[in-house]
Structure formats: structure tokens, C-alpha cells
Amino acid sequence: MQTQTVNAIKRHKLYYLLILPGVLYFLVFHYVPMYGITIAFKDIAPFEGLKGIFTAEWVGLQHFKNFASSYYFWDIIGNTLTISVYRLVFGFPAPIILALLINEARHVMFKRTVQTISYLPHFISMVVLAGLTTTLLSTDGGFINGLLQKLGFEPVAFLTDTNTFRPVLVISAIWKEVGWSSIIYLAAIAGVDPQLYEAAKVDGASRLRQIWHITIPGISHIIVILFILQIGHIMDAGFEQVFLLYSPPVYDVADIIDTYVYRKGLVEVQYSFAAAVGLFKSVIAVILVVGANYLAKKIDQEGIW
């Protein structure tokens, strides 16, 4: 058996050499750093460097207990879940709807133009997006507030008002990714059997009924898989976007787990505590993915494993 394995490796050595860089990448940058998770259970002093990971005192679950009993715990959990649920409820169906609309367009040039325009925002960095958002919504010469004033309304401080900050986050995030996210749905729609549509036309089904009874069921397995993966990000409310747009007036509704970890880890130099909070977030994400996958299989849908 060992001889056969060795011979197989020798016979396909070129292929193994080709995948070697990828394997090394994952080992060095993904698996080896996992040992750093142990700092969540230790008390590392600031600026001890790599040595502290190995020599620091074990404190067990103390950092997790401190986090759970902290003043900010429920606020940041609530903010994270609220923003993430908004993104899930409004952001997840958006690319599906866009893909269905693009698929129904019959003019090829129009379809390509819409696709190109909707894809482009994905390639804009979050820093640029934050700058555009701030400029457009500024109370001092911003386009949106200028339009509101011309219509007779008072200017609105969108980015410093606790009632409007979350909607701004969600809408700008959807605008950035809706086109790019629709690509996989368009590919799935292209795989639906055209004969089903021909049969539906013979039966007198309208375009709307064809979408409802053929297209959507035909891509349902893709929708379920992507939904499960999205559930895994429900504890990830978009650190970069929040960090670039929020300010003290909206901390009450915008302070999320990731911004809290940033403050504790990089500003206050509490590395172990920040690692514990980050690990807590990751464990919850894994539990949510496993739970969503289990429920998907229970309702006779494909899971991710």
C-alpha cells in the first residue's frame, strides 16, 4: 500500500509541486497563526512581543468573564446584531432581485450596461466609499442636503444622527456589493433548463409566474448555500465601513464588536482581552453556520457539507 502511494506521488509530482505554494500559504498564514488563539487564555503584558505568547501566565476564561460582565457587552452585541440583521434582511435579497431583473432584460446592450454599472462599485475601496458618503451627506454643501433644502426641508445630519446612521451604513453597503453579488445568481439562472420556460409559455404562464415557479426554484439551492454562509457573517457588521464613518455622537448605535476589539487591542494595548473578544465572536459565527446548515438539511435543502 505504501509503495503504491509513493509511486502515485512520484507519478504526479508535477501536480504536487504546483499546489505546494498554496499549501505553504495556508500553513504559514492561516494554520500556524492559530496558535496565537492561546493568548485569549493568557495575560500578556504589552510589548512582550512573540515571547509573551509562550511565557505569559494562563488565566483560563477570565478575559471572557470580564467581557461578559463589562458595561459595554450588551450594547455592542445589540449594535452588531442589529446592523447585521438589517444587512441580511435588506442586503441578501437585493442581488437576487437584481439578477432576476437583469435576466429578464431583452436588449443586450442595455443588459450589459446595467451589469457594468452595478459591478463597478465593488472595486471602489471602502475608504473612497466613506469619502463619497461623507461628501454626499454633508450638511455643508452636500448634494443630498442641498436637494432637501431646495425641496423646502431642513438639512439632516445623516452621519451624526442616531436615527439615520444605521440606514446609511446598510444602504451604502448594499450599493457597493449588490452588483458583484448578483453574478453568482446570474450564473445559476443560466443553468436553468430552457425547456421549462418553453413548456410554461405553452401553458400560458406569464413572465412573473415563470420567475416564481421556475427561476427561483431552479436557483434555490444556491440561495440556501449563500444564505448559510451569510449567517456566518452575522457577527460581522462591517468593521472598516463603521470605523470610517462613525463618530462619538453615534457610538450608542454604531459601536460594534470589531470596533470594541480595535480599541481594546490597539488603543488600550489589552492584547489578551481583545483576542478573547475576537475568539468569542468567531465561536458564535461557527455555531450559527452549523445551526443554519442543520436547519437547511432539515427542510430538504442542500447544505454546505
C-alpha positions in Angstrom: 0.0 0.0 0.0 2.8 2.4 0.9 4.6 1.5 -2.3 1.6 2.4 -4.3 1.2 5.7 -2.5 4.9 6.6 -3.1 4.6 5.6 -6.8 1.5 7.7 -7.2 3.2 10.7 -5.7 6.2 10.2 -8.0 3.9 9.9 -11.0 2.1 13.1 -10.2 5.0 15.0 -8.6 4.5 17.9 -11.0 0.9 18.5 -9.8 2.1 18.3 -6.1 4.7 20.9 -6.9 2.0 23.1 -8.4 -0.2 23.0 -5.3 2.8 23.3 -2.9 2.8 27.2 -2.9 -0.9 27.2 -2.0 -0.4 24.6 0.8 2.5 26.6 2.2 0.5 29.8 2.1 -2.3 28.3 4.2 0.1 26.6 6.6 2.1 29.8 7.2 -0.6 32.4 7.2 -3.7 30.5 8.4 -2.8 27.5 10.4 0.4 28.4 12.2 -1.1 31.7 13.5 -3.9 29.7 15.1 -1.5 29.1 18.0 -2.0 32.7 18.8 -5.5 31.9 19.9 -3.9 30.8 23.2 -3.3 34.5 24.1 -7.0 34.7 24.8 -6.5 32.4 27.7 -3.3 34.2 28.9 -2.4 37.5 30.4 0.2 39.0 28.0 1.9 42.2 29.1 2.2 45.0 26.5 5.2 44.9 24.3 6.4 41.5 25.3 6.4 40.5 21.7 6.4 37.0 20.4 8.0 35.7 23.6 4.9 36.7 25.6 2.8 34.1 23.7 4.9 31.3 25.2 5.7 32.7 28.6 2.6 34.6 29.7 0.6 33.4 32.7 -2.5 31.3 32.0 -5.7 32.9 33.3 -8.3 30.5 31.8 -11.6 32.1 30.9 -11.0 35.2 32.9 -11.0 37.5 29.9 -14.3 36.1 28.6 -15.9 36.6 32.1 -14.6 40.2 32.1 -16.1 40.8 28.7 -19.5 39.3 29.6 -19.7 41.4 32.7 -18.4 44.6 31.2 -20.6 47.7 30.8 -20.4 47.6 27.0 -21.3 43.9 26.5 -25.0 44.1 25.7 -24.6 47.4 23.8 -22.0 46.2 21.4 -23.7 42.8 20.9 -27.0 44.6 20.3 -25.5 47.0 17.8 -23.6 44.3 16.0 -26.7 42.1 15.6 -29.0 45.0 14.7 -26.7 46.2 11.9 -26.0 42.7 10.6 -29.7 41.7 10.6 -30.5 44.9 8.7 -27.8 43.9 6.1 -29.2 40.4 6.0 -32.8 41.4 5.6 -32.3 44.1 3.0 -28.9 43.2 1.5 -29.4 39.5 0.9 -32.5 39.6 -1.4 -31.1 42.7 -3.3 -28.7 40.8 -5.6 -31.3 38.1 -6.2 -33.8 40.7 -7.3 -31.2 42.5 -9.5 -30.2 39.2 -11.1 -33.8 38.4 -11.9 -34.3 41.8 -13.4 -31.2 41.7 -15.5 -32.1 38.2 -16.7 -35.5 39.5 -17.9 -34.0 42.3 -19.9 -34.2 41.6 -23.6 -32.0 44.3 -25.0 -28.4 43.0 -24.9 -26.7 46.4 -24.8 -28.9 47.6 -22.0 -28.3 44.4 -20.0 -24.5 44.8 -20.4 -24.6 48.4 -19.4 -26.6 47.7 -16.3 -24.3 44.9 -15.3 -21.2 47.0 -15.8 -22.6 49.9 -13.8 -23.7 47.7 -11.0 -20.4 45.8 -10.8 -18.2 48.9 -10.7 -18.8 50.0 -7.0 -17.4 46.7 -5.8 -14.0 47.8 -7.0 -14.1 51.1 -5.0 -12.2 50.8 -1.8 -14.1 51.3 1.4 -12.1 54.4 2.1 -13.3 56.0 -1.1 -16.8 54.9 -0.4 -16.7 56.5 3.1 -15.4 59.7 1.5 -18.2 59.7 -1.1 -20.8 59.1 1.5 -19.5 61.8 3.8 -19.4 64.3 0.9 -22.8 63.5 -0.4 -24.5 63.6 3.0 -22.6 66.6 4.4 -24.8 69.3 6.0 -22.3 71.9 4.5 -22.8 71.7 0.7 -23.6 68.0 0.5 -25.7 67.0 -2.6 -28.4 65.2 -0.7 -28.9 68.0 1.9 -28.7 70.6 -0.9 -31.6 68.7 -2.6 -33.6 68.6 0.6 -33.2 72.3 1.1 -34.4 73.1 -2.4 -37.4 71.0 -1.7 -38.1 73.0 1.4 -36.8 70.6 4.1 -34.3 71.2 6.8 -30.8 69.6 6.3 -30.3 66.3 8.1 -27.0 65.3 9.8 -27.2 61.7 8.5 -23.8 60.6 9.9 -24.2 62.1 13.4 -27.9 61.3 13.9 -28.6 58.0 15.7 -31.8 57.5 13.7 -30.2 57.7 10.3 -26.7 56.4 10.8 -27.6 52.7 10.6 -29.7 53.1 7.4 -26.8 55.0 5.8 -24.5 52.1 6.6 -26.8 49.5 5.2 -27.8 51.4 2.0 -24.2 52.3 1.1 -23.0 48.7 1.8 -25.8 47.3 -0.5 -25.0 49.8 -3.2 -21.3 48.7 -3.1 -21.9 44.9 -3.3 -25.3 44.3 -4.9 -24.0 44.1 -8.5 -21.0 41.9 -7.7 -23.1 39.6 -5.6 -25.6 39.2 -8.4 -23.0 37.5 -10.6 -23.4 34.0 -9.0 -27.2 34.2 -9.2 -27.0 35.1 -12.9 -24.7 32.1 -13.5 -27.2 29.9 -11.6 -30.1 31.3 -13.7 -28.2 30.5 -16.9 -28.1 26.9 -15.8 -31.9 26.5 -15.5 -33.3 24.2 -18.3 -34.7 26.4 -21.1 -37.3 23.7 -21.9 -39.0 24.5 -18.7 -39.7 28.1 -19.9 -40.9 26.8 -23.3 -43.3 24.5 -21.6 -44.5 27.3 -19.3 -45.1 29.6 -22.3 -47.2 26.8 -24.0 -49.3 26.6 -20.8 -49.8 30.4 -20.9 -47.7 31.3 -17.9 -46.7 35.0 -17.6 -43.1 36.1 -17.1 -43.8 36.7 -13.4 -45.2 33.2 -13.0 -42.2 31.8 -14.8 -39.9 33.6 -12.4 -41.8 32.4 -9.4 -42.4 28.8 -10.4 -39.2 28.1 -12.5 -36.4 30.5 -12.0 -36.5 30.9 -8.2 -36.9 27.1 -7.5 -34.1 26.5 -10.0 -31.7 28.6 -8.1 -33.0 27.8 -4.6 -30.0 25.6 -3.7 -27.6 28.4 -4.5 -29.8 30.8 -2.4 -29.7 28.4 0.5 -25.9 27.9 0.4 -25.2 31.6 0.2 -27.7 32.3 3.0 -25.9 29.8 5.2 -22.6 31.5 4.5 -24.2 34.9 5.2 -25.4 33.7 8.5 -21.8 33.1 9.4 -21.1 36.8 9.0 -24.0 37.9 11.2 -21.5 38.8 14.0 -19.5 40.8 11.4 -21.2 44.2 11.0 -18.6 45.6 8.6 -15.7 47.0 10.7 -14.0 49.0 8.0 -17.1 50.8 7.0 -18.3 51.5 10.5 -14.8 52.6 11.6 -14.5 55.1 8.7 -18.0 56.6 9.2 -18.8 56.6 12.9 -18.1 59.4 15.4 -18.8 60.0 19.1 -22.4 61.2 18.6 -23.4 57.8 17.2 -21.3 55.5 19.4 -24.5 54.3 21.1 -25.8 52.8 17.9 -22.6 52.1 15.9 -20.1 50.7 18.4 -19.8 47.0 17.4 -17.7 44.0 18.5 -14.9 44.8 15.9 -14.6 48.5 16.9 -14.5 47.4 20.6 -11.7 44.9 19.8 -9.8 47.6 18.0 -10.0 50.0 20.9 -9.1 47.3 23.5 -6.3 45.8 21.4 -4.6 48.6 19.6 -5.6 51.7 21.6 -5.6 50.4 25.1 -3.0 47.6 24.3 -5.0 44.9 26.1 -4.0 42.1 23.6 -5.3 39.1 25.6 -8.6 40.7 26.3 -9.1 41.8 22.7 -8.1 38.3 21.5 -10.7 36.8 23.8 -13.5 39.0 22.4 -12.5 38.2 18.9 -12.5 34.5 19.7 -15.9 34.8 21.3 -17.2 36.4 18.0 -15.7 33.6 15.9 -17.2 30.8 18.1 -20.6 32.3 17.8 -20.2 32.6 14.0 -19.3 28.9 13.7 -22.3 27.9 15.9 -24.6 30.0 13.6 -23.2 28.4 10.4 -23.6 24.9 11.8 -27.1 25.6 13.0 -28.2 27.2 9.7 -26.7 24.2 7.8 -28.6 21.8 10.0 -31.9 23.6 9.5 -31.3 23.7 5.8 -30.9 20.0 5.6 -34.0 19.5 7.8 -36.2 21.3 5.2 -34.8 19.2 2.4 -32.4 21.7 1.0 -28.7 21.3 0.2 -26.2 22.4 2.9 -22.6 23.4 2.6 -21.5 20.0 3.8 
